[in-house]
Amino acid sequence: MDWVDWARSLFALLATLALILGVAWGARRLGMLQAGPNAPKRLKVSESIMIDPRRRLMIVRCDGREHLLLLGPAGDVVVSEFAAAAEPVQQAESAS
């Protein structure tokens, strides 16, 4: 390979990186990416327990509802769905 081929390869790499950065900047500018760290979180894993080495039960909280999910290699199943109980308020321990 002579220097023209190296220069062409370098230019192609720089053009590709510039396109990727331009699309990322445009997506962020138009609000197409996820919200920032101060956005309220809608999804929370309340509890999780291993049934056996391949399966797990999870309680997932989303928009005031809780879903009991059975996760495994054969597929994921929604076992039940119910209204979420109020979250217990955790009191800070005083350091006295």
Beta strands, then each sheet from edge to edge (+ up, - down):
strand 1: 43-52
strand 2: 55-62
strand 3: 65-72
strand 4: 75-83
sheet 1: 1+ 2- 3+ 4-
end
